[in-house]
Amino acid sequence: MSKNKTVQQHKFGTFLGVYLPSLLTILGLIMYLRFGWVVGNMGVPMTILIVIMASSITFITGLSASAIATNIKVGIGGEYYLVSRSLGLEPGGAIGIPLYLCRTLSITFYSFGLAEALLMFWPQSWGAPPAHIVQIVAVVVIVLVTLLSGKSAKLVLKAQIPILIFVILSILALAIGVFSHPLRAPEWTPTYRTAPQGFWYVFAVFFPAVTGFTAGIGMSGDLKNPGESIPKGTLGAVVTGAVLYMIIPVLLSITVLLSFDQLADPDLGVGTWTKVAFLGGILVYPAVLGAILSSAFGSVLAGPRVLQALALDGLAPKFLTRLSKAGQPAVATWVSGAIALAAVMLGNLNTIAQYVSVLFLTLYVAINLSAAIEQLVKEPSYRPKVKVPWYVSMIGAFGAIWVMYLINPYACIFALVLESAIFIYLKSKSLEQQWGDATSGLWINVARYALLQLNKKKLLSRNWRPFMLLFVSDVKERFQLVKLAAALGQNRGVLTVSKLIFDFGISSEKREEMQMQMLKELHEKNLEAFCEVNPVKDLNEGMLTISASHGLGVMKTNTIVFGWSEEKENQVSQLKVIRDLSKINKNILLVRFNKNYSSKKKYKQIDLWWGGREKNGDLMLLLAYLLKLNKHWNKAAITIRSAVNTLEEKQKLETGIIKLLPDAKVDAKVDISLIEDKDFTDLLVEKSKKADLVFLGLGNPAEGHEPDYADKISKMSEKLKITVFVQNNSMADSVPILLREVV
């Protein structure tokens, strides 16, 4: 083995690299075994209709693949590469991994088919073939095609030229045999002689005859100009196959050498051709064997390249990317050959073959969906040479899904469940993708549409949500603060975590790297938030500027979250910024975690202290309700507390709050205390020292009084576990008016 960068890899053109393998996979075994059966059951018109319908699905899929291939620089991996670069790494992997297994198992299928076909040459004088002769021959075939493809793709592709010649000669022999004898009128109506299940059953049996046109796409990494060769070669092969498939049933239906009953006999198989063709089976048998061998070659070339591409994208071990001196994915080829050999032990693969066919069809669904989404998203970078309307691609996708169901409903469900499971697994791995995809553009379009619709409306109190901006110096150090802020929004709002740095000269690449690191740290803790890195010259001025302009349209940030500093100088600075933020109507959450707080899995108590003179209580109650939606806080009891001077005030306040709580739809207890001669801080500690979180109102100190107010905040919260100081600076209709109605 040599290193990939020193490999001299041979590149192929349109004919040898795409058209030839695609056409030979289309003109495969089903053409020889089942075309007579289709004609004998359906008659000529309905057979032509089946050919047109089946070929339309493959042609549309070919168009979709061509659109994607002419928009990007296509690399190794064929269909997997196209899907992953359009829909993303996880959907690509969900398609690519089953695709690789299908390609590899196909080597075994075709090797079994070739082994069984070769047994027709078994001399009768030798007696009955040994019981395991088919498996033995299949093993030999797998070893030979694997060795040949691992040695040289050029040799394998050139070996398909004589196979194509044999296929063409067999079709000519069929035509000569037909016209060398008297002709008859074809049947014009279906008879369903041996297919009582009806039209769709026959269609499902025939459909695999037109698949395999993506064999050339699988060679994408070995093409000189994939953007040009894939459209020409793929569409050319599909059209050529469709034309031949409309000629062959006509030939079979007008010959007198076979009765219509014989045509409909599923056991006649290749005999449908040998009884009619010029020179009998002399030209037909080599074509049949060559068609099977060509399909095996197509699988053994394409499968390892999918595995190589998966390894390059980090979805398979890296050693599978190693190439031979001839530029072949040698390690991936040997691994694929080994899997194919192991599959021989399964014996009869007819049942599994249906599942493989359905998994291949999911690939066609993914290709069509990719092209449709690309067209719908209208990314500025999407400029394909082959343009396909999105609805045409969607017709191809739905057509493929329908055929999946026709072939085997259980296999269809199995395929969808398998690929969904792979997608969910890959999504959980938080894979890092190095390219943009259409799904990002799709979400941008959805977000754009939603924002424009919101822009036409005025958001009132029932629509209020916390759009929060949290300033942190380090995500890991402030993880509990981020976690609490996320819980306060609890999937109802939007949280952005902003890291301020004093470096205006930082490169965009470095900023992006820091943002991705922040996101990674949050994802590791199963937290969702936007992350930003903002360079500033002055901390206070930077916070104010970013807060004032943050957000878009009606989704502008309305709540700023700070972690209370333990440094007196920083505390004073925070209070000055908070006063300025209040002037631009930003709500403030000032959070302090003390050493006695616990990171429980289940919290039990939330206390809300309402002063009665400000509108902070409304926001506190709403935040307490949102917090209880979090799984860690859903068992916590909310207690609304307040301190008054007289029994009359106590009774009035208690009665008023209890009366309003049903309208607020918040389950909470009410506890009003007489302040008497106690210091409020002492009462606060006495009542709330066991609470897991305490909401308190936050005022704005007059200029010059910030140090005293900072001392007050520190003193009030120093013996509590988690304290959230709340300042509601929104307009009157921006949050629900609840507690203020008591006054």
NORGI-V301475 format. One record per residue. N is the residue number from 1. RES is the residue in one small letter. D_FIRST is the distance of its C-alpha to the first C-alpha in Angstrom with 2 decimals. Layout:
BEGIN
n->N res->RES d_first->D_FIRST
n->N res->RES d_first->D_FIRST
END
This chain:
BEGIN
n->1 res->m d_first->0.00
n->2 res->s d_first->3.76
n->3 res->k d_first->6.83
n->4 res->n d_first->8.92
n->5 res->k d_first->11.70
n->6 res->t d_first->10.41
n->7 res->v d_first->9.49
n->8 res->q d_first->12.43
n->9 res->q d_first->13.43
n->10 res->h d_first->16.44
n->11 res->k d_first->19.40
n->12 res->f d_first->22.22
n->13 res->g d_first->25.96
n->14 res->t d_first->28.64
n->15 res->f d_first->29.44
n->16 res->l d_first->26.12
n->17 res->g d_first->24.27
n->18 res->v d_first->27.17
n->19 res->y d_first->30.40
n->20 res->l d_first->29.27
n->21 res->p d_first->27.20
n->22 res->s d_first->29.89
n->23 res->l d_first->32.80
n->24 res->l d_first->31.52
n->25 res->t d_first->30.95
n->26 res->i d_first->34.53
n->27 res->l d_first->36.02
n->28 res->g d_first->34.82
n->29 res->l d_first->36.42
n->30 res->i d_first->39.16
n->31 res->m d_first->40.58
n->32 res->y d_first->41.32
n->33 res->l d_first->42.31
n->34 res->r d_first->44.29
n->35 res->f d_first->45.73
n->36 res->g d_first->48.80
n->37 res->w d_first->49.36
n->38 res->v d_first->49.33
n->39 res->v d_first->51.83
n->40 res->g d_first->54.01
n->41 res->n d_first->54.43
n->42 res->m d_first->54.50
n->43 res->g d_first->56.02
n->44 res->v d_first->54.81
n->45 res->p d_first->55.69
n->46 res->m d_first->54.12
n->47 res->t d_first->51.00
n->48 res->i d_first->50.67
n->49 res->l d_first->51.23
n->50 res->i d_first->48.44
n->51 res->v d_first->46.06
n->52 res->i d_first->47.14
n->53 res->m d_first->46.84
n->54 res->a d_first->43.40
n->55 res->s d_first->42.10
n->56 res->s d_first->43.68
n->57 res->i d_first->41.60
n->58 res->t d_first->38.36
n->59 res->f d_first->39.62
n->60 res->i d_first->40.49
n->61 res->t d_first->37.10
n->62 res->g d_first->35.54
n->63 res->l d_first->37.85
n->64 res->s d_first->36.88
n->65 res->a d_first->33.14
n->66 res->s d_first->33.94
n->67 res->a d_first->36.03
n->68 res->i d_first->33.27
n->69 res->a d_first->30.64
n->70 res->t d_first->33.04
n->71 res->n d_first->33.71
n->72 res->i d_first->30.28
n->73 res->k d_first->27.09
n->74 res->v d_first->25.12
n->75 res->g d_first->21.50
n->76 res->i d_first->18.97
n->77 res->g d_first->20.71
n->78 res->g d_first->23.65
n->79 res->e d_first->26.76
n->80 res->y d_first->25.44
n->81 res->y d_first->24.79
n->82 res->l d_first->28.32
n->83 res->v d_first->30.04
n->84 res->s d_first->28.38
n->85 res->r d_first->29.14
n->86 res->s d_first->32.69
n->87 res->l d_first->33.75
n->88 res->g d_first->31.51
n->89 res->l d_first->28.63
n->90 res->e d_first->30.61
n->91 res->p d_first->32.04
n->92 res->g d_first->28.69
n->93 res->g d_first->27.09
n->94 res->a d_first->30.12
n->95 res->i d_first->29.45
n->96 res->g d_first->25.64
n->97 res->i d_first->25.17
n->98 res->p d_first->27.70
n->99 res->l d_first->26.34
n->100 res->y d_first->22.90
n->101 res->l d_first->24.72
n->102 res->c d_first->26.96
n->103 res->r d_first->24.27
n->104 res->t d_first->22.60
n->105 res->l d_first->26.04
n->106 res->s d_first->26.88
n->107 res->i d_first->24.35
n->108 res->t d_first->26.51
n->109 res->f d_first->29.74
n->110 res->y d_first->29.08
n->111 res->s d_first->27.86
n->112 res->f d_first->31.14
n->113 res->g d_first->33.05
n->114 res->l d_first->31.64
n->115 res->a d_first->32.39
n->116 res->e d_first->35.92
n->117 res->a d_first->36.48
n->118 res->l d_first->35.51
n->119 res->l d_first->38.18
n->120 res->m d_first->40.87
n->121 res->f d_first->40.23
n->122 res->w d_first->40.90
n->123 res->p d_first->43.94
n->124 res->q d_first->47.00
n->125 res->s d_first->47.97
n->126 res->w d_first->45.05
n->127 res->g d_first->46.54
n->128 res->a d_first->44.97
n->129 res->p d_first->41.16
n->130 res->p d_first->39.86
n->131 res->a d_first->39.65
n->132 res->h d_first->35.88
n->133 res->i d_first->35.01
n->134 res->v d_first->33.91
n->135 res->q d_first->31.39
n->136 res->i d_first->30.09
n->137 res->v d_first->29.74
n->138 res->a d_first->28.10
n->139 res->v d_first->25.44
n->140 res->v d_first->24.83
n->141 res->v d_first->24.66
n->142 res->i d_first->22.18
n->143 res->v d_first->19.81
n->144 res->l d_first->20.26
n->145 res->v d_first->19.90
n->146 res->t d_first->16.78
n->147 res->l d_first->15.08
n->148 res->l d_first->16.50
n->149 res->s d_first->15.55
n->150 res->g d_first->11.91
n->151 res->k d_first->11.93
n->152 res->s d_first->14.04
n->153 res->a d_first->16.34
n->154 res->k d_first->18.49
n->155 res->l d_first->19.26
n->156 res->v d_first->20.22
n->157 res->l d_first->22.41
n->158 res->k d_first->24.08
n->159 res->a d_first->24.82
n->160 res->q d_first->26.93
n->161 res->i d_first->29.30
n->162 res->p d_first->31.09
n->163 res->i d_first->31.24
n->164 res->l d_first->33.03
n->165 res->i d_first->35.36
n->166 res->f d_first->36.26
n->167 res->v d_first->36.98
n->168 res->i d_first->39.20
n->169 res->l d_first->40.95
n->170 res->s d_first->41.65
n->171 res->i d_first->43.28
n->172 res->l d_first->45.30
n->173 res->a d_first->46.30
n->174 res->l d_first->47.53
n->175 res->a d_first->49.56
n->176 res->i d_first->51.03
n->177 res->g d_first->51.94
n->178 res->v d_first->53.71
n->179 res->f d_first->55.73
n->180 res->s d_first->56.60
n->181 res->h d_first->58.87
n->182 res->p d_first->61.55
n->183 res->l d_first->60.53
n->184 res->r d_first->61.84
n->185 res->a d_first->62.15
n->186 res->p d_first->59.31
n->187 res->e d_first->59.95
n->188 res->w d_first->60.43
n->189 res->t d_first->60.56
n->190 res->p d_first->58.37
n->191 res->t d_first->59.49
n->192 res->y d_first->56.93
n->193 res->r d_first->57.58
n->194 res->t d_first->54.62
n->195 res->a d_first->53.49
n->196 res->p d_first->56.45
n->197 res->q d_first->54.24
n->198 res->g d_first->54.72
n->199 res->f d_first->53.03
n->200 res->w d_first->50.36
n->201 res->y d_first->49.23
n->202 res->v d_first->48.68
n->203 res->f d_first->46.94
n->204 res->a d_first->44.51
n->205 res->v d_first->43.75
n->206 res->f d_first->43.17
n->207 res->f d_first->41.15
n->208 res->p d_first->37.68
n->209 res->a d_first->38.27
n->210 res->v d_first->37.82
n->211 res->t d_first->34.83
n->212 res->g d_first->31.25
n->213 res->f d_first->31.94
n->214 res->t d_first->29.20
n->215 res->a d_first->26.50
n->216 res->g d_first->26.08
n->217 res->i d_first->26.06
n->218 res->g d_first->23.01
n->219 res->m d_first->21.11
n->220 res->s d_first->22.29
n->221 res->g d_first->19.03
n->222 res->d d_first->18.48
n->223 res->l d_first->22.04
n->224 res->k d_first->23.42
n->225 res->n d_first->26.41
n->226 res->p d_first->26.30
n->227 res->g d_first->29.69
n->228 res->e d_first->31.28
n->229 res->s d_first->29.37
n->230 res->i d_first->29.58
n->231 res->p d_first->33.42
n->232 res->k d_first->34.11
n->233 res->g d_first->31.78
n->234 res->t d_first->32.53
n->235 res->l d_first->36.28
n->236 res->g d_first->36.55
n->237 res->a d_first->35.04
n->238 res->v d_first->37.35
n->239 res->v d_first->40.41
n->240 res->t d_first->39.67
n->241 res->g d_first->39.26
n->242 res->a d_first->42.46
n->243 res->v d_first->44.45
n->244 res->l d_first->43.45
n->245 res->y d_first->44.14
n->246 res->m d_first->47.66
n->247 res->i d_first->48.32
n->248 res->i d_first->47.19
n->249 res->p d_first->49.63
n->250 res->v d_first->52.47
n->251 res->l d_first->51.74
n->252 res->l d_first->51.67
n->253 res->s d_first->54.86
n->254 res->i d_first->57.01
n->255 res->t d_first->56.35
n->256 res->v d_first->59.06
n->257 res->l d_first->56.68
n->258 res->l d_first->55.83
n->259 res->s d_first->58.31
n->260 res->f d_first->57.57
n->261 res->d d_first->57.57
n->262 res->q d_first->54.89
n->263 res->l d_first->52.78
n->264 res->a d_first->53.10
n->265 res->d d_first->52.11
n->266 res->p d_first->48.69
n->267 res->d d_first->48.33
n->268 res->l d_first->48.59
n->269 res->g d_first->45.01
n->270 res->v d_first->43.67
n->271 res->g d_first->47.16
n->272 res->t d_first->48.28
n->273 res->w d_first->46.49
n->274 res->t d_first->46.98
n->275 res->k d_first->50.75
n->276 res->v d_first->51.05
n->277 res->a d_first->48.40
n->278 res->f d_first->49.32
n->279 res->l d_first->48.35
n->280 res->g d_first->47.85
n->281 res->g d_first->44.37
n->282 res->i d_first->43.09
n->283 res->l d_first->41.52
n->284 res->v d_first->41.16
n->285 res->y d_first->39.14
n->286 res->p d_first->36.21
n->287 res->a d_first->36.20
n->288 res->v d_first->36.26
n->289 res->l d_first->33.41
n->290 res->g d_first->31.45
n->291 res->a d_first->32.21
n->292 res->i d_first->30.88
n->293 res->l d_first->27.71
n->294 res->s d_first->27.24
n->295 res->s d_first->27.63
n->296 res->a d_first->25.01
n->297 res->f d_first->22.58
n->298 res->g d_first->23.57
n->299 res->s d_first->22.88
n->300 res->v d_first->19.48
n->301 res->l d_first->18.42
n->302 res->a d_first->20.24
n->303 res->g d_first->19.74
n->304 res->p d_first->16.00
n->305 res->r d_first->16.65
n->306 res->v d_first->19.52
n->307 res->l d_first->17.53
n->308 res->q d_first->14.97
n->309 res->a d_first->18.14
n->310 res->l d_first->19.75
n->311 res->a d_first->16.98
n->312 res->l d_first->17.22
n->313 res->d d_first->20.97
n->314 res->g d_first->20.83
n->315 res->l d_first->22.05
n->316 res->a d_first->19.09
n->317 res->p d_first->16.65
n->318 res->k d_first->14.33
n->319 res->f d_first->11.15
n->320 res->l d_first->11.78
n->321 res->t d_first->11.13
n->322 res->r d_first->7.32
n->323 res->l d_first->6.52
n->324 res->s d_first->5.06
n->325 res->k d_first->6.43
n->326 res->a d_first->9.61
n->327 res->g d_first->9.77
n->328 res->q d_first->10.09
n->329 res->p d_first->10.06
n->330 res->a d_first->8.31
n->331 res->v d_first->9.11
n->332 res->a d_first->12.46
n->333 res->t d_first->13.10
n->334 res->w d_first->12.87
n->335 res->v d_first->15.01
n->336 res->s d_first->17.38
n->337 res->g d_first->17.77
n->338 res->a d_first->18.64
n->339 res->i d_first->21.20
n->340 res->a d_first->22.63
n->341 res->l d_first->23.10
n->342 res->a d_first->24.81
n->343 res->a d_first->27.07
n->344 res->v d_first->28.38
n->345 res->m d_first->30.29
n->346 res->l d_first->32.31
n->347 res->g d_first->34.10
n->348 res->n d_first->36.22
n->349 res->l d_first->34.47
n->350 res->n d_first->37.36
n->351 res->t d_first->38.42
n->352 res->i d_first->34.97
n->353 res->a d_first->34.60
n->354 res->q d_first->37.37
n->355 res->y d_first->35.66
n->356 res->v d_first->32.43
n->357 res->s d_first->34.60
n->358 res->v d_first->36.34
n->359 res->l d_first->33.18
n->360 res->f d_first->32.04
n->361 res->l d_first->35.46
n->362 res->t d_first->35.09
n->363 res->l d_first->32.27
n->364 res->y d_first->34.85
n->365 res->v d_first->37.27
n->366 res->a d_first->34.85
n->367 res->i d_first->34.09
n->368 res->n d_first->37.83
n->369 res->l d_first->38.68
n->370 res->s d_first->36.16
n->371 res->a d_first->37.80
n->372 res->a d_first->41.28
n->373 res->i d_first->40.75
n->374 res->e d_first->39.28
n->375 res->q d_first->42.42
n->376 res->l d_first->44.80
n->377 res->v d_first->43.46
n->378 res->k d_first->43.80
n->379 res->e d_first->41.40
n->380 res->p d_first->42.05
n->381 res->s d_first->38.34
n->382 res->y d_first->38.44
n->383 res->r d_first->39.12
n->384 res->p d_first->37.56
n->385 res->k d_first->38.38
n->386 res->v d_first->38.99
n->387 res->k d_first->41.78
n->388 res->v d_first->42.55
n->389 res->p d_first->45.58
n->390 res->w d_first->44.74
n->391 res->y d_first->47.14
n->392 res->v d_first->45.42
n->393 res->s d_first->42.10
n->394 res->m d_first->44.07
n->395 res->i d_first->45.64
n->396 res->g d_first->42.19
n->397 res->a d_first->41.24
n->398 res->f d_first->44.49
n->399 res->g d_first->44.20
n->400 res->a d_first->40.81
n->401 res->i d_first->42.30
n->402 res->w d_first->45.27
n->403 res->v d_first->43.17
n->404 res->m d_first->41.22
n->405 res->y d_first->44.61
n->406 res->l d_first->45.81
n->407 res->i d_first->42.87
n->408 res->n d_first->43.22
n->409 res->p d_first->44.92
n->410 res->y d_first->43.42
n->411 res->a d_first->39.88
n->412 res->c d_first->40.67
n->413 res->i d_first->41.82
n->414 res->f d_first->38.85
n->415 res->a d_first->36.38
n->416 res->l d_first->38.27
n->417 res->v d_first->38.58
n->418 res->l d_first->34.89
n->419 res->e d_first->33.76
n->420 res->s d_first->36.54
n->421 res->a d_first->35.44
n->422 res->i d_first->31.82
n->423 res->f d_first->33.28
n->424 res->i d_first->35.64
n->425 res->y d_first->32.94
n->426 res->l d_first->30.65
n->427 res->k d_first->33.80
n->428 res->s d_first->34.64
n->429 res->k d_first->31.33
n->430 res->s d_first->32.45
n->431 res->l d_first->29.08
n->432 res->e d_first->28.81
n->433 res->q d_first->28.48
n->434 res->q d_first->27.52
n->435 res->w d_first->29.37
n->436 res->g d_first->32.93
n->437 res->d d_first->33.93
n->438 res->a d_first->37.04
n->439 res->t d_first->38.23
n->440 res->s d_first->38.96
n->441 res->g d_first->41.00
n->442 res->l d_first->42.72
n->443 res->w d_first->43.92
n->444 res->i d_first->45.03
n->445 res->n d_first->47.13
n->446 res->v d_first->48.60
n->447 res->a d_first->49.41
n->448 res->r d_first->50.91
n->449 res->y d_first->53.08
n->450 res->a d_first->54.23
n->451 res->l d_first->55.14
n->452 res->l d_first->57.08
n->453 res->q d_first->58.97
n->454 res->l d_first->59.77
n->455 res->n d_first->60.95
n->456 res->k d_first->63.77
n->457 res->k d_first->65.10
n->458 res->k d_first->66.85
n->459 res->l d_first->65.44
n->460 res->l d_first->68.25
n->461 res->s d_first->68.52
n->462 res->r d_first->67.06
n->463 res->n d_first->63.85
n->464 res->w d_first->63.36
n->465 res->r d_first->59.99
n->466 res->p d_first->58.65
n->467 res->f d_first->56.28
n->468 res->m d_first->55.42
n->469 res->l d_first->53.99
n->470 res->l d_first->53.06
n->471 res->f d_first->52.65
n->472 res->v d_first->50.50
n->473 res->s d_first->49.10
n->474 res->d d_first->46.32
n->475 res->v d_first->45.29
n->476 res->k d_first->44.44
n->477 res->e d_first->47.74
n->478 res->r d_first->49.69
n->479 res->f d_first->47.87
n->480 res->q d_first->51.12
n->481 res->l d_first->52.82
n->482 res->v d_first->50.11
n->483 res->k d_first->50.27
n->484 res->l d_first->54.06
n->485 res->a d_first->54.01
n->486 res->a d_first->51.59
n->487 res->a d_first->53.94
n->488 res->l d_first->56.95
n->489 res->g d_first->55.42
n->490 res->q d_first->54.08
n->491 res->n d_first->52.43
n->492 res->r d_first->55.64
n->493 res->g d_first->54.92
n->494 res->v d_first->52.21
n->495 res->l d_first->51.04
n->496 res->t d_first->49.46
n->497 res->v d_first->48.37
n->498 res->s d_first->48.82
n->499 res->k d_first->47.57
n->500 res->l d_first->49.59
n->501 res->i d_first->48.19
n->502 res->f d_first->50.10
n->503 res->d d_first->47.59
n->504 res->f d_first->48.23
n->505 res->g d_first->45.55
n->506 res->i d_first->42.71
n->507 res->s d_first->39.98
n->508 res->s d_first->39.51
n->509 res->e d_first->35.88
n->510 res->k d_first->37.15
n->511 res->r d_first->39.90
n->512 res->e d_first->37.55
n->513 res->e d_first->35.30
n->514 res->m d_first->38.46
n->515 res->q d_first->39.62
n->516 res->m d_first->36.37
n->517 res->q d_first->36.62
n->518 res->m d_first->40.21
n->519 res->l d_first->39.24
n->520 res->k d_first->36.53
n->521 res->e d_first->39.13
n->522 res->l d_first->41.59
n->523 res->h d_first->39.21
n->524 res->e d_first->38.38
n->525 res->k d_first->42.13
n->526 res->n d_first->42.42
n->527 res->l d_first->44.55
n->528 res->e d_first->44.70
n->529 res->a d_first->45.94
n->530 res->f d_first->45.36
n->531 res->c d_first->44.23
n->532 res->e d_first->45.23
n->533 res->v d_first->44.96
n->534 res->n d_first->48.05
n->535 res->p d_first->48.80
n->536 res->v d_first->52.54
n->537 res->k d_first->54.87
n->538 res->d d_first->57.44
n->539 res->l d_first->56.78
n->540 res->n d_first->60.02
n->541 res->e d_first->60.06
n->542 res->g d_first->56.41
n->543 res->m d_first->57.10
n->544 res->l d_first->60.15
n->545 res->t d_first->58.49
n->546 res->i d_first->55.43
n->547 res->s d_first->57.67
n->548 res->a d_first->60.08
n->549 res->s d_first->57.50
n->550 res->h d_first->54.97
n->551 res->g d_first->54.41
n->552 res->l d_first->55.07
n->553 res->g d_first->58.29
n->554 res->v d_first->59.93
n->555 res->m d_first->56.93
n->556 res->k d_first->57.72
n->557 res->t d_first->57.33
n->558 res->n d_first->60.61
n->559 res->t d_first->59.93
n->560 res->i d_first->58.64
n->561 res->v d_first->57.46
n->562 res->f d_first->57.73
n->563 res->g d_first->57.09
n->564 res->w d_first->60.22
n->565 res->s d_first->59.56
n->566 res->e d_first->60.91
n->567 res->e d_first->61.78
n->568 res->k d_first->65.32
n->569 res->e d_first->64.44
n->570 res->n d_first->61.67
n->571 res->q d_first->64.04
n->572 res->v d_first->66.59
n->573 res->s d_first->64.00
n->574 res->q d_first->62.83
n->575 res->l d_first->66.43
n->576 res->k d_first->66.99
n->577 res->v d_first->63.93
n->578 res->i d_first->65.09
n->579 res->r d_first->68.52
n->580 res->d d_first->67.05
n->581 res->l d_first->64.79
n->582 res->s d_first->67.85
n->583 res->k d_first->69.43
n->584 res->i d_first->66.69
n->585 res->n d_first->67.04
n->586 res->k d_first->63.90
n->587 res->n d_first->64.15
n->588 res->i d_first->63.20
n->589 res->l d_first->61.65
n->590 res->l d_first->61.83
n->591 res->v d_first->60.07
n->592 res->r d_first->60.54
n->593 res->f d_first->58.72
n->594 res->n d_first->60.57
n->595 res->k d_first->59.28
n->596 res->n d_first->61.16
n->597 res->y d_first->59.29
n->598 res->s d_first->57.06
n->599 res->s d_first->53.88
n->600 res->k d_first->55.14
n->601 res->k d_first->53.56
n->602 res->k d_first->57.03
n->603 res->y d_first->59.71
n->604 res->k d_first->63.40
n->605 res->q d_first->65.59
n->606 res->i d_first->65.72
n->607 res->d d_first->68.86
n->608 res->l d_first->69.99
n->609 res->w d_first->72.80
n->610 res->w d_first->74.79
n->611 res->g d_first->77.19
n->612 res->g d_first->79.05
n->613 res->r d_first->79.57
n->614 res->e d_first->76.20
n->615 res->k d_first->73.96
n->616 res->n d_first->71.12
n->617 res->g d_first->71.97
n->618 res->d d_first->70.85
n->619 res->l d_first->67.33
n->620 res->m d_first->67.19
n->621 res->l d_first->68.15
n->622 res->l d_first->65.60
n->623 res->l d_first->62.83
n->624 res->a d_first->63.96
n->625 res->y d_first->63.77
n->626 res->l d_first->60.23
n->627 res->l d_first->59.17
n->628 res->k d_first->60.44
n->629 res->l d_first->58.04
n->630 res->n d_first->55.19
n->631 res->k d_first->54.25
n->632 res->h d_first->54.88
n->633 res->w d_first->58.32
n->634 res->n d_first->59.60
n->635 res->k d_first->61.80
n->636 res->a d_first->63.37
n->637 res->a d_first->67.08
n->638 res->i d_first->68.34
n->639 res->t d_first->71.60
n->640 res->i d_first->73.43
n->641 res->r d_first->75.44
n->642 res->s d_first->78.05
n->643 res->a d_first->80.88
n->644 res->v d_first->84.42
n->645 res->n d_first->87.75
n->646 res->t d_first->90.14
n->647 res->l d_first->90.34
n->648 res->e d_first->91.25
n->649 res->e d_first->88.06
n->650 res->k d_first->86.08
n->651 res->q d_first->87.57
n->652 res->k d_first->87.20
n->653 res->l d_first->83.58
n->654 res->e d_first->82.59
n->655 res->t d_first->84.33
n->656 res->g d_first->82.86
n->657 res->i d_first->79.24
n->658 res->i d_first->79.56
n->659 res->k d_first->81.07
n->660 res->l d_first->78.23
n->661 res->l d_first->75.29
n->662 res->p d_first->75.46
n->663 res->d d_first->75.19
n->664 res->a d_first->72.22
n->665 res->k d_first->70.60
n->666 res->v d_first->69.50
n->667 res->d d_first->70.28
n->668 res->a d_first->71.65
n->669 res->k d_first->74.39
n->670 res->v d_first->76.93
n->671 res->d d_first->78.26
n->672 res->i d_first->80.79
n->673 res->s d_first->82.02
n->674 res->l d_first->85.17
n->675 res->i d_first->84.34
n->676 res->e d_first->87.79
n->677 res->d d_first->87.71
n->678 res->k d_first->84.03
n->679 res->d d_first->81.46
n->680 res->f d_first->78.97
n->681 res->t d_first->76.01
n->682 res->d d_first->77.54
n->683 res->l d_first->78.07
n->684 res->l d_first->74.52
n->685 res->v d_first->73.09
n->686 res->e d_first->75.55
n->687 res->k d_first->74.60
n->688 res->s d_first->70.87
n->689 res->k d_first->69.52
n->690 res->k d_first->67.95
n->691 res->a d_first->66.57
n->692 res->d d_first->62.79
n->693 res->l d_first->63.18
n->694 res->v d_first->66.24
n->695 res->f d_first->66.89
n->696 res->l d_first->69.39
n->697 res->g d_first->70.74
n->698 res->l d_first->69.81
n->699 res->g d_first->72.34
n->700 res->n d_first->72.24
n->701 res->p d_first->74.04
n->702 res->a d_first->76.25
n->703 res->e d_first->75.01
n->704 res->g d_first->75.38
n->705 res->h d_first->75.50
n->706 res->e d_first->71.75
n->707 res->p d_first->71.72
n->708 res->d d_first->74.43
n->709 res->y d_first->72.69
n->710 res->a d_first->69.40
n->711 res->d d_first->71.31
n->712 res->k d_first->72.77
n->713 res->i d_first->69.37
n->714 res->s d_first->67.98
n->715 res->k d_first->71.07
n->716 res->m d_first->71.09
n->717 res->s d_first->67.46
n->718 res->e d_first->66.97
n->719 res->k d_first->67.97
n->720 res->l d_first->66.32
n->721 res->k d_first->62.79
n->722 res->i d_first->61.43
n->723 res->t d_first->63.73
n->724 res->v d_first->63.23
n->725 res->f d_first->65.79
n->726 res->v d_first->66.25
n->727 res->q d_first->67.84
n->728 res->n d_first->68.40
n->729 res->n d_first->68.79
n->730 res->s d_first->68.16
n->731 res->m d_first->70.88
n->732 res->a d_first->73.33
n->733 res->d d_first->71.65
n->734 res->s d_first->68.07
n->735 res->v d_first->68.19
n->736 res->p d_first->70.38
n->737 res->i d_first->73.87
n->738 res->l d_first->74.59
n->739 res->l d_first->76.20
n->740 res->r d_first->78.08
n->741 res->e d_first->80.27
n->742 res->v d_first->81.78
n->743 res->v d_first->83.46
END
